[in-house]
């Protein structure tokens, strides 16, 4: 993997660049489409390509459970298995520790709404996950069987899956965790990062797969900066910014971290993908993003438009013959009306999820491409202002 910075904005953080991988280039900033189990839900690979996606991110935890890394290795690894010939990423499985553990217990996500963190602290009380110094023991969501991940095991699985860019094993904490636990988890993540890196560098796969280290530290400035210094000093090919945030802290946290991380390596923001967060991340030095939100909300009838998100199940759309977004050129908007999409959802037709997902992914993928172009042309601030004023 090689990374080139082609232009920097005057704020000293935002940049336009290119990531070269064995399976093609990624023009950055870029939104990486999530294909958790080797599939972007409800879409074919051809549809994913048509909407403009440059790369796909799959999930190590889920692919390990089903179909298993040996099947992927035997069938030509992830690209051939899912028939995607472009660049691929895999996460480490660390976020699934969170979602099965304290995230499941407390019913919270990695991003809390503004003000929530100050009101409540939830300590880990996981029933499906046990974390120790060596790694994690967890129960399968498929059959309840017991499994074990260590940093070395996570990297071994990712080697067999064969993505172009893989991530070090980390511990993602709840946004409600106390600072004391955030410190404990962060330090463990640092030790696991070095173990992930040592194992990766000892294998032939390191010649063709890039390994990113992950910065943790929650919403605490001192912890984020400490983590950025320690992870940034390790010989990773790039970096991910993970962990938990208060919604209003995302801009700040990303800036704190990117002021410290090595400038000449790519930075990926894990699991963040709302329009306002894309602008904030890019402005503060993020090169790539991934997030399940566009397809997840699409399956529930929530659709992006330039004038904000709409719920296609609202009665006002039953006889609306307009496009989902009059300025959108996606396959769905080009061929179908709001009334038809509303009908599909009300009739519980499978096609609803497909057409809605095509639209939402097209909207987000191409929004990031528009942001990139505005940066190339020196018009980022104006584009950001006009888009966000209209959208929100």
C-alpha positions as CSV (number, residue, x, y, z in Angstrom):
1,X,0.0,0.0,0.0
2,X,1.1,3.5,-0.8
3,X,-0.4,6.8,0.2
4,X,0.0,10.2,-1.5
5,X,-1.2,13.6,-0.4
6,X,-2.1,15.6,-3.4
7,X,-3.4,18.8,-1.8
8,X,-3.8,20.2,1.7
9,X,-6.3,22.7,2.9
10,X,-5.1,25.9,4.6
11,X,-6.3,24.6,8.0
12,X,-3.4,22.2,8.0
13,X,-5.4,19.1,8.6
14,X,-7.7,18.4,5.6
15,X,-6.1,16.8,2.6
16,X,-6.9,15.3,-0.8
17,X,-5.0,12.1,-1.6
18,X,-4.8,8.6,-3.0
19,X,-4.3,5.2,-1.5
20,X,-2.8,2.6,-3.8
21,X,-3.6,-1.0,-3.0
22,X,-3.0,-4.3,-4.8
23,X,-6.6,-4.2,-6.0
24,X,-6.8,-0.6,-7.2
25,X,-6.6,3.0,-6.0
26,X,-8.9,4.8,-3.5
27,X,-9.3,8.5,-4.2
28,X,-9.4,10.2,-0.8
29,X,-11.4,11.4,1.1
30,X,-13.6,8.3,0.5
31,X,-16.5,6.5,2.1
32,X,-15.9,2.8,2.3
33,X,-19.1,0.8,1.9
34,X,-19.7,-1.9,4.6
35,X,-20.1,-5.4,3.5
36,X,-20.2,-7.1,6.9
37,X,-20.4,-10.7,5.9
38,X,-18.9,-10.4,2.5
39,X,-22.0,-8.7,1.1
40,X,-23.4,-5.2,1.1
41,X,-26.9,-6.0,2.4
42,X,-29.6,-6.3,-0.3
43,X,-27.2,-5.4,-3.1
44,X,-25.2,-7.2,-5.7
45,X,-21.5,-6.4,-6.3
46,X,-22.5,-4.9,-9.7
47,X,-25.0,-2.5,-7.9
48,X,-22.3,-1.5,-5.4
49,X,-19.9,-0.7,-8.3
50,X,-22.6,1.2,-10.2
51,X,-23.4,3.5,-7.3
52,X,-19.7,4.6,-7.2
53,X,-18.2,2.7,-4.3
54,X,-14.4,2.4,-4.4
55,X,-13.8,-0.1,-1.6
56,X,-15.7,-2.5,0.7
57,X,-15.1,-3.2,4.4
58,X,-16.0,-6.7,5.8
59,X,-16.2,-7.9,9.4
60,X,-13.6,-10.3,10.8
61,X,-15.8,-11.5,13.6
62,X,-18.7,-12.4,11.4
63,X,-16.6,-13.9,8.6
64,X,-14.8,-16.0,11.2
65,X,-18.1,-17.4,12.5
66,X,-19.6,-17.9,9.1
67,X,-18.4,-19.2,6.7
68,X,-15.0,-19.5,8.5
69,X,-11.6,-18.2,7.4
70,X,-10.5,-21.6,5.9
71,X,-13.4,-21.4,3.4
72,X,-12.3,-17.9,2.4
73,X,-8.7,-18.9,2.0
74,X,-9.7,-22.0,0.0
75,X,-12.0,-20.0,-2.4
76,X,-9.5,-17.3,-3.2
77,X,-9.9,-14.9,-0.2
78,X,-12.4,-12.1,0.2
79,X,-12.2,-10.5,-3.3
80,X,-12.9,-13.7,-5.2
81,X,-15.3,-15.1,-2.6
82,X,-17.6,-12.1,-2.9
83,X,-16.7,-11.3,-6.6
84,X,-15.4,-7.8,-5.7
85,X,-12.3,-7.0,-7.6
86,X,-11.6,-3.6,-5.9
87,X,-9.8,-2.7,-2.7
88,X,-11.0,-4.3,0.6
89,X,-10.7,-3.6,4.3
90,X,-11.5,-5.9,7.3
91,X,-11.9,-4.6,10.9
92,X,-10.3,-6.5,13.8
93,X,-13.4,-7.8,15.6
94,X,-12.7,-5.4,18.5
95,X,-16.0,-3.5,18.1
96,X,-17.9,-6.8,18.3
97,X,-16.5,-7.3,21.8
98,X,-18.1,-4.0,22.7
99,X,-21.4,-4.7,21.0
100,X,-21.7,-8.2,22.5
101,X,-20.5,-7.0,25.9
102,X,-21.3,-3.6,27.6
103,X,-23.0,-2.4,24.4
104,X,-25.5,-5.2,24.6
105,X,-26.0,-4.9,28.4
106,X,-26.5,-1.1,28.4
107,X,-28.2,-0.9,24.9
108,X,-25.9,2.0,23.8
109,X,-23.9,2.5,20.7
110,X,-20.3,3.9,20.3
111,X,-21.7,7.4,19.9
112,X,-23.8,8.9,22.7
113,X,-26.1,11.9,22.1
114,X,-25.0,15.2,23.4
115,X,-25.1,15.5,27.2
116,X,-25.8,11.8,27.9
117,X,-22.2,11.0,29.0
118,X,-22.3,13.5,31.9
119,X,-25.4,11.9,33.3
120,X,-24.5,8.2,33.5
121,X,-21.6,5.9,33.9
122,X,-21.9,2.2,33.0
123,X,-19.1,-0.1,33.8
124,X,-18.5,-3.3,31.8
125,X,-20.8,-6.1,32.9
126,X,-20.6,-8.4,29.9
127,X,-22.2,-11.8,29.9
128,X,-21.2,-12.9,26.4
129,X,-17.6,-11.6,26.5
130,X,-14.7,-11.9,28.9
131,X,-11.7,-9.7,28.4
132,X,-8.3,-10.4,29.9
133,X,-4.7,-9.4,29.2
134,X,-4.2,-12.1,26.5
135,X,-7.4,-11.5,24.6
136,X,-11.1,-12.1,24.7
137,X,-13.4,-15.1,25.1
138,X,-16.8,-14.8,23.6
139,X,-19.9,-16.8,22.7
140,X,-21.1,-17.2,19.2
141,X,-24.2,-15.3,18.2
142,X,-25.1,-18.3,16.0
143,X,-25.0,-21.2,18.4
144,X,-23.7,-20.1,21.7
145,X,-20.4,-21.9,21.3
146,X,-17.3,-20.5,23.0
147,X,-14.5,-18.8,21.0
148,X,-11.2,-17.0,21.7
149,X,-9.6,-14.0,20.0
150,X,-6.1,-12.7,20.8
151,X,-4.3,-10.0,18.8
152,X,-2.3,-12.7,17.0
153,X,-5.4,-14.8,16.2
154,X,-7.3,-11.7,14.9
155,X,-4.4,-10.9,12.5
156,X,-4.1,-14.6,11.5
157,X,-7.8,-14.6,10.5
158,X,-7.5,-11.4,8.6
159,X,-4.5,-12.8,6.7
160,X,-6.6,-15.7,5.6
161,X,-9.5,-13.4,4.7
162,X,-7.0,-11.5,2.6
163,X,-8.2,-7.9,2.6
164,X,-5.8,-5.2,1.3
165,X,-6.1,-3.2,4.6
166,X,-6.6,-4.8,8.0
167,X,-6.7,-3.5,11.5
168,X,-4.9,-4.3,14.8
169,X,-7.0,-5.9,17.5
170,X,-8.3,-3.4,20.0
171,X,-10.9,-2.9,22.8
172,X,-13.7,-0.5,22.0
173,X,-15.3,0.9,25.2
174,X,-18.7,2.4,25.9
175,X,-19.1,6.2,25.7
176,X,-20.5,5.8,29.3
177,X,-17.4,4.0,30.7
178,X,-15.6,5.8,33.5
179,X,-12.3,7.5,32.7
180,X,-10.5,4.9,34.9
181,X,-11.8,2.1,32.7
182,X,-11.0,4.1,29.5
183,X,-7.4,4.3,30.7
184,X,-7.3,0.5,31.4
185,X,-8.8,-0.4,28.0
186,X,-6.6,2.1,26.1
187,X,-3.4,0.7,27.6
188,X,-4.5,-2.8,26.8
189,X,-5.2,-1.7,23.2
190,X,-1.6,-0.3,23.0
191,X,-0.2,-3.6,24.1
192,X,-2.4,-5.5,21.7
193,X,-1.4,-3.2,18.9
194,X,2.3,-4.0,19.4
195,X,1.4,-7.7,19.5
196,X,-0.7,-7.4,16.3
197,X,2.1,-5.6,14.6
198,X,4.8,-8.1,15.6
199,X,2.7,-11.0,14.4
200,X,1.9,-9.3,11.1
201,X,5.5,-8.4,10.4
202,X,6.6,-12.0,11.0
203,X,4.4,-13.3,8.2
204,X,4.6,-13.1,4.4
205,X,1.2,-11.5,4.2
206,X,2.7,-8.3,5.5
207,X,4.2,-7.8,2.0
208,X,0.7,-7.5,0.4
209,X,-1.6,-6.5,3.3
210,X,-1.4,-3.1,5.1
211,X,-2.0,-3.0,8.8
212,X,-3.6,0.0,10.6
213,X,-3.2,0.7,14.3
214,X,-6.2,2.0,16.2
215,X,-6.2,5.0,18.5
216,X,-8.5,4.9,21.5
217,X,-9.1,7.1,24.6
218,X,-12.8,7.9,24.4
219,X,-13.8,11.5,24.7
220,X,-10.9,12.5,26.9
221,X,-8.3,14.9,25.3
222,X,-5.4,13.7,27.4
223,X,-6.1,10.0,26.6
224,X,-6.7,10.6,22.9
225,X,-3.4,12.5,22.6
226,X,-1.5,9.9,24.6
227,X,-2.9,7.1,22.5
228,X,-2.1,9.0,19.2
229,X,1.5,9.4,20.4
230,X,2.0,5.8,21.3
231,X,0.1,4.2,18.3
232,X,1.6,6.8,16.0
233,X,5.1,5.9,17.0
234,X,4.6,2.2,16.0
235,X,5.4,1.1,12.5
236,X,1.8,0.8,11.2
237,X,1.0,1.5,7.5
238,X,-1.9,3.7,8.6
239,X,-4.2,4.5,11.5
240,X,-7.8,4.0,12.5
241,X,-9.6,6.2,15.1
242,X,-11.9,4.1,17.0
243,X,-13.7,3.9,20.3
244,X,-16.6,5.9,21.7
245,X,-17.6,9.6,21.4
246,X,-20.1,12.1,22.6
247,X,-21.8,13.3,19.4
248,X,-20.4,16.8,19.8
249,X,-16.9,15.6,20.6
250,X,-16.2,13.8,17.3
251,X,-14.9,17.0,15.6
252,X,-12.6,17.7,18.6
253,X,-11.4,14.2,19.1
254,X,-10.4,13.7,15.5
255,X,-8.5,16.9,15.5
256,X,-6.6,16.1,18.7
257,X,-5.5,12.8,17.2
258,X,-4.6,13.9,13.7
259,X,-2.4,16.8,15.0
260,X,-0.2,14.0,16.5
261,X,-0.4,11.1,14.1
262,X,2.3,10.9,11.3
263,X,1.1,13.1,8.5
264,X,2.2,10.9,5.6
265,X,0.0,7.9,6.5
266,X,-3.7,7.5,5.9
267,X,-6.3,7.9,8.7
268,X,-9.6,6.0,8.9
269,X,-12.5,6.9,11.1
270,X,-14.2,3.7,12.2
271,X,-18.0,3.4,12.1
272,X,-18.9,7.1,11.5
273,X,-20.9,8.2,8.5
274,X,-23.6,10.8,9.1
275,X,-23.3,13.8,6.7
276,X,-22.3,16.3,9.4
277,X,-19.7,13.8,10.7
278,X,-18.2,13.4,7.2
279,X,-17.6,17.1,6.9
280,X,-16.2,17.3,10.4
281,X,-13.9,14.3,9.9
282,X,-12.6,15.4,6.6
283,X,-12.0,18.9,7.8
284,X,-9.9,17.5,10.7
285,X,-7.8,15.2,8.5
286,X,-9.7,11.9,8.0
287,X,-9.1,10.1,4.7
288,X,-11.5,7.3,4.8
289,X,-14.7,6.4,6.7
290,X,-16.9,3.3,7.1
291,X,-20.4,3.1,8.6
292,X,-23.4,0.7,8.4
293,X,-25.9,3.6,8.9
294,X,-26.8,4.3,5.2
295,X,-28.0,0.7,4.5
296,X,-29.3,0.1,8.1
297,X,-31.7,3.1,8.0
298,X,-32.5,2.4,4.4
299,X,-34.0,-0.9,5.3
300,X,-36.3,0.9,7.7
301,X,-37.5,3.4,5.1
302,X,-35.2,6.4,6.2
303,X,-33.8,8.1,3.1
304,X,-31.3,10.9,2.6
305,X,-32.1,14.0,0.6
306,X,-30.4,17.3,0.1
307,X,-33.2,18.8,2.3
308,X,-32.6,16.3,5.1
309,X,-33.7,12.8,5.9
310,X,-37.2,11.6,5.1
311,X,-39.3,8.6,6.3
312,X,-40.8,7.1,3.1
313,X,-43.5,5.5,5.2
314,X,-45.1,8.9,6.0
315,X,-48.5,9.2,4.5
316,X,-47.5,12.2,2.4
317,X,-45.5,10.0,0.1
318,X,-48.2,7.5,-0.8
319,X,-49.2,9.5,-3.9
320,X,-46.0,11.5,-4.3
321,X,-44.8,11.0,-7.9
322,X,-41.5,12.9,-7.4
323,X,-38.0,11.4,-7.0
324,X,-36.6,10.6,-3.5
325,X,-34.2,13.5,-4.2
326,X,-34.7,15.6,-7.3
327,X,-31.0,16.2,-7.6
328,X,-29.9,12.6,-7.3
329,X,-28.8,10.5,-10.3
330,X,-28.8,7.1,-8.6
331,X,-30.6,4.2,-10.2
332,X,-33.5,4.4,-7.8
333,X,-34.2,8.1,-8.3
334,X,-33.7,7.8,-12.1
335,X,-36.3,5.0,-12.4
336,X,-38.8,5.1,-9.5
337,X,-41.1,7.5,-7.6
338,X,-41.5,8.2,-3.9
339,X,-45.0,6.7,-4.3
340,X,-43.5,3.4,-5.6
341,X,-40.9,3.1,-2.9
342,X,-43.5,3.9,-0.3
343,X,-45.7,1.2,-1.7
344,X,-42.8,-1.4,-1.6
345,X,-42.2,-0.7,2.1
346,X,-45.9,-0.7,3.0
347,X,-46.2,-4.0,1.1
348,X,-43.1,-5.4,2.8
349,X,-41.6,-6.2,-0.5
350,X,-37.9,-7.3,-0.6
351,X,-37.2,-4.8,-3.4
352,X,-37.8,-1.9,-1.0
353,X,-34.5,-2.6,0.9
354,X,-32.6,-2.8,-2.4
355,X,-33.8,0.4,-3.9
356,X,-33.5,2.3,-0.7
357,X,-30.0,1.1,0.0
358,X,-28.9,1.9,-3.5
359,X,-30.1,5.5,-3.0
360,X,-28.6,6.0,0.5
361,X,-25.2,4.6,-0.4
362,X,-25.1,6.6,-3.6
363,X,-26.0,9.7,-1.6
364,X,-23.2,9.2,0.9
365,X,-20.5,7.9,-1.4
366,X,-21.0,10.7,-3.8
367,X,-21.4,13.3,-1.1
368,X,-17.8,12.5,-0.1
369,X,-16.7,12.7,-3.7
370,X,-18.3,16.1,-4.0
371,X,-16.5,17.2,-0.8
372,X,-13.2,16.0,-2.4
373,X,-13.9,18.0,-5.5
374,X,-14.7,21.1,-3.5
375,X,-11.3,20.7,-1.8
376,X,-9.5,20.3,-5.2
377,X,-11.2,23.5,-6.4
378,X,-10.6,25.4,-3.2
379,X,-14.3,25.7,-2.4
380,X,-14.7,23.4,0.6
381,X,-15.9,26.0,3.1
382,X,-18.6,27.3,0.8
383,X,-19.8,23.8,-0.1
384,X,-19.9,22.7,3.5
385,X,-21.9,25.8,4.5
386,X,-24.4,25.5,1.8
387,X,-24.9,21.8,2.2
388,X,-25.3,21.7,6.0
389,X,-27.6,24.8,6.1
390,X,-29.9,23.1,3.6
391,X,-29.7,19.5,5.1
392,X,-30.2,20.4,8.7
